[in-house]
Amino acid sequence: MSPHSTRRAPMIALAASLLALASPALADQFKESADGGTIQCSVSARELTRFALIGDQFASVSKISSGYPYNDFAVTHEPVRGDIYVSVPETFAAARISFFATTKAGYVYKFSCSIDRIEAAQVFITNPAIAKGDAGAWERQTSQEEAAVRLVQAMAAQQALPGFEISQPAALPSRVGALEVQLIAEYRGAALAGKVVRLANRGAKALTLSEKDLAPTGALAVSIAQGTLAPGASTTAYLVGANGETSHD
């Protein structure tokens, strides 16, 4: 077997493993709800937590005040983007917070969130009733190549796309040789599906990754944030394929 074939073997295994990934862990939280639904989430015990609607904006927030600033959480409405920010004081005694929020489109959501020792967090909320009208429209009006590039750009910027559902599967990372592979988010639209994958070098030598080595069969676009990984370093890869071709078991 040639040295080139020896090198390709683990890369082929890596590309195959990217097809089957179903794991993840992002600080960002992606939630789906309908009008009047309850959204379970986690807020930071020491830093800000941002709540953002996809395809809509918050108009107002309703909560009960304890009357004591040292034992009450604060909600700030940012009028330009329509987001809300929650902060919890160190003296807050309860383990959870809850509040209601009304959106400009007329939807009402209840939030029930645990207070956890996490970094500043973001919670993105989608409502299928809003996305339904846009689902697949821009995909049909755009060439497959252009749509794939747009999806990669959206994943890299952690942005939503009309008609796309964003999810965070939960599982442990896998290993391909010295490379640790972990799926951290999935985007699914009418025709395309994308994966956001974290790659970490757990070996003692630097690893060089190329987009062609990572591309699973049927991939329409592959992008790697950083092509060379020093020992202990990590990077993010973005993979796009036809919906149904990026998550085979």
C-alpha positions as CSV (number, residue, x, y, z in Angstrom):
1,M,0.0,0.0,0.0
2,S,1.4,3.4,-0.9
3,P,1.9,6.2,1.7
4,H,-0.9,8.1,0.0
5,S,-3.3,5.2,0.4
6,T,-2.2,4.9,4.0
7,R,-3.0,8.6,4.6
8,R,-6.4,8.3,2.8
9,A,-7.7,5.4,4.9
10,P,-8.3,7.4,8.1
11,M,-9.7,10.3,6.0
12,I,-12.2,8.0,4.3
13,A,-13.2,6.8,7.7
14,L,-13.6,10.4,8.9
15,A,-15.8,11.3,5.9
16,A,-17.9,8.2,6.7
17,S,-18.2,9.1,10.4
18,L,-19.4,12.6,9.5
19,L,-22.3,11.0,7.7
20,A,-23.5,9.2,10.8
21,L,-22.8,11.8,13.5
22,A,-25.6,12.6,15.9
23,S,-24.1,14.3,18.9
24,P,-23.3,18.0,20.2
25,A,-22.9,20.7,22.7
26,L,-23.2,24.4,21.9
27,A,-23.6,27.1,24.4
28,D,-26.4,28.4,22.1
29,Q,-29.8,26.8,22.6
30,F,-32.3,26.3,19.8
31,K,-35.9,25.9,20.8
32,E,-39.1,25.4,18.8
33,S,-42.5,26.3,20.1
34,A,-46.0,27.2,19.0
35,D,-48.3,30.0,20.2
36,G,-49.0,29.6,23.9
37,G,-46.2,27.0,24.3
38,T,-43.8,26.6,27.2
39,I,-40.1,26.9,26.3
40,Q,-37.7,25.1,28.7
41,C,-34.2,26.5,28.7
42,S,-31.1,27.4,30.8
43,V,-30.0,30.9,31.8
44,S,-26.6,32.0,33.1
45,A,-26.3,32.4,36.8
46,R,-23.7,35.1,36.5
47,E,-23.8,36.5,33.0
48,L,-26.4,37.7,30.5
49,T,-28.7,35.4,28.6
50,R,-30.0,36.6,25.3
51,F,-33.4,35.5,23.9
52,A,-33.9,36.0,20.1
53,L,-36.9,35.1,17.9
54,I,-36.3,33.8,14.4
55,G,-38.6,35.5,11.9
56,D,-40.2,37.6,14.7
57,Q,-39.4,40.1,17.5
58,F,-40.3,40.4,21.1
59,A,-42.8,43.2,21.8
60,S,-43.2,42.9,25.6
61,V,-42.4,40.8,28.6
62,S,-44.6,40.0,31.7
63,K,-43.1,38.8,35.0
64,I,-43.9,38.9,38.7
65,S,-41.6,41.2,40.7
66,S,-40.6,40.1,44.2
67,G,-40.3,43.7,45.3
68,Y,-36.8,43.1,46.4
69,P,-34.0,43.9,43.9
70,Y,-31.6,41.5,45.5
71,N,-34.0,38.6,45.0
72,D,-35.4,39.4,41.5
73,F,-34.1,38.8,38.0
74,A,-34.1,41.5,35.4
75,V,-35.4,41.4,31.8
76,T,-34.3,44.1,29.3
77,H,-36.0,44.6,26.0
78,E,-33.7,45.7,23.1
79,P,-36.0,47.6,20.7
80,V,-33.7,47.6,17.6
81,R,-33.5,43.9,17.1
82,G,-36.4,43.0,19.3
83,D,-34.4,40.7,21.6
84,I,-34.6,40.4,25.3
85,Y,-31.7,40.0,27.8
86,V,-32.1,38.3,31.2
87,S,-29.7,38.7,34.2
88,V,-29.9,37.0,37.5
89,P,-28.3,38.5,40.7
90,E,-26.0,36.4,42.8
91,T,-28.5,36.8,45.7
92,F,-31.4,35.2,43.7
93,A,-32.7,32.3,45.8
94,A,-34.8,30.3,43.4
95,A,-33.4,27.6,41.1
96,R,-35.6,28.6,38.2
97,I,-37.1,31.7,36.6
98,S,-40.3,32.0,34.6
99,F,-41.9,34.8,32.6
100,F,-44.2,35.4,29.6
101,A,-43.3,37.2,26.4
102,T,-45.5,38.5,23.6
103,T,-44.1,39.0,20.1
104,K,-44.8,41.6,17.4
105,A,-46.5,38.8,15.3
106,G,-49.0,38.3,18.1
107,Y,-47.6,35.1,19.6
108,V,-47.2,34.4,23.4
109,Y,-44.6,32.1,24.9
110,K,-44.0,31.0,28.4
111,F,-40.4,30.6,29.5
112,S,-39.4,28.3,32.3
113,C,-35.6,28.3,32.7
114,S,-33.2,26.7,35.1
115,I,-30.4,28.9,36.5
116,D,-27.0,27.2,35.7
117,R,-23.4,28.1,36.1
118,I,-22.7,28.6,32.4
119,E,-21.2,31.3,30.3
120,A,-23.3,34.1,28.7
121,A,-25.9,32.2,26.7
122,Q,-28.2,32.7,23.7
123,V,-31.6,31.1,23.2
124,F,-33.0,31.1,19.7
125,I,-36.7,30.4,19.3
126,T,-38.4,29.3,16.1
127,N,-42.2,28.9,15.4
128,P,-43.1,26.5,12.6
129,A,-46.2,28.6,11.9
130,I,-43.8,31.5,10.9
131,A,-41.3,29.4,8.9
132,K,-43.9,27.4,7.0
133,G,-44.6,30.2,4.5
134,D,-40.9,30.6,3.7
135,A,-40.0,26.9,3.7
136,G,-38.2,26.0,0.5
137,A,-39.1,29.2,-1.3
138,W,-35.6,30.7,-1.5
139,E,-34.1,27.2,-2.1
140,R,-36.3,26.8,-5.2
141,Q,-35.4,30.2,-6.4
142,T,-31.6,29.8,-6.0
143,S,-29.2,27.4,-7.7
144,Q,-28.1,24.4,-5.6
145,E,-24.5,25.6,-5.5
146,E,-25.5,29.1,-4.4
147,A,-27.9,27.8,-1.8
148,A,-25.2,25.5,-0.4
149,V,-22.8,28.4,-0.1
150,R,-25.5,30.5,1.6
151,L,-26.2,27.7,4.1
152,V,-22.4,27.4,4.9
153,Q,-22.3,31.1,5.5
154,A,-25.3,31.0,7.8
155,M,-23.9,28.1,9.8
156,A,-20.6,29.8,10.2
157,A,-22.3,33.0,11.5
158,Q,-24.7,31.0,13.7
159,Q,-27.6,32.6,11.9
160,A,-31.0,31.2,10.9
161,L,-32.3,30.8,7.4
162,P,-36.0,31.0,6.3
163,G,-37.6,27.6,6.4
164,F,-34.7,25.8,8.1
165,E,-35.0,24.0,11.4
166,I,-32.0,24.1,13.6
167,S,-31.4,21.4,16.2
168,Q,-28.7,20.2,18.6
169,P,-28.6,16.5,18.9
170,A,-27.0,15.2,22.1
171,A,-24.3,12.5,22.2
172,L,-20.6,12.0,22.9
173,P,-17.9,12.9,20.4
174,S,-16.3,10.1,18.3
175,R,-12.6,9.5,17.4
176,V,-11.0,8.8,14.1
177,G,-7.4,8.2,14.9
178,A,-6.1,11.3,16.8
179,L,-9.0,13.4,15.5
180,E,-12.0,13.9,17.8
181,V,-15.3,14.6,15.9
182,Q,-18.4,16.1,17.4
183,L,-21.6,17.3,15.7
184,I,-22.8,20.5,17.4
185,A,-25.7,21.6,15.2
186,E,-27.9,20.6,12.3
187,Y,-29.8,22.7,9.8
188,R,-32.6,21.1,7.8
189,G,-34.5,22.8,5.0
190,A,-36.8,21.6,2.2
191,A,-33.9,20.5,-0.1
192,L,-30.7,21.0,1.8
193,A,-29.3,19.9,5.1
194,G,-26.1,21.1,6.9
195,K,-23.9,20.0,9.7
196,V,-21.7,22.0,12.0
197,V,-18.9,19.8,13.2
198,R,-16.2,20.4,15.8
199,L,-12.8,18.8,15.1
200,A,-10.2,18.5,17.7
201,N,-6.6,17.1,17.5
202,R,-6.1,14.8,20.5
203,G,-2.7,13.5,19.2
204,A,0.9,14.6,19.8
205,K,1.5,15.7,16.2
206,A,-0.1,18.5,14.1
207,L,-2.9,17.4,11.7
208,T,-3.6,18.8,8.3
209,L,-7.2,18.6,7.1
210,S,-8.5,19.3,3.6
211,E,-12.0,19.9,2.5
212,K,-11.8,17.1,-0.1
213,D,-10.7,14.7,2.6
214,L,-13.7,15.5,4.8
215,A,-16.3,15.5,2.1
216,P,-18.8,12.6,2.5
217,T,-20.4,11.1,-0.6
218,G,-22.9,13.5,-2.1
219,A,-21.6,16.5,-0.2
220,L,-22.4,19.8,-2.0
221,A,-20.2,22.0,0.0
222,V,-17.5,21.6,2.7
223,S,-15.7,24.3,4.6
224,I,-13.1,24.2,7.3
225,A,-12.4,27.2,9.5
226,Q,-8.8,26.1,10.1
227,G,-6.9,23.6,8.0
228,T,-4.0,22.8,10.3
229,L,-4.5,21.7,13.9
230,A,-1.7,21.8,16.4
231,P,-1.9,19.2,19.3
232,G,-4.8,20.1,21.5
233,A,-6.2,22.6,19.0
234,S,-9.7,22.5,17.6
235,T,-11.7,24.0,14.6
236,T,-15.1,23.9,13.0
237,A,-16.2,22.3,9.8
238,Y,-19.4,23.0,7.8
239,L,-20.9,20.3,5.6
240,V,-23.9,20.7,3.2
241,G,-25.7,18.0,1.3
242,A,-29.2,17.2,0.0
243,N,-31.7,16.7,2.8
244,G,-31.5,13.0,3.6
245,E,-27.9,12.6,2.4
246,T,-26.0,14.2,5.3
247,S,-27.2,12.0,8.2
248,H,-27.2,8.4,7.1
249,D,-26.9,5.8,9.9
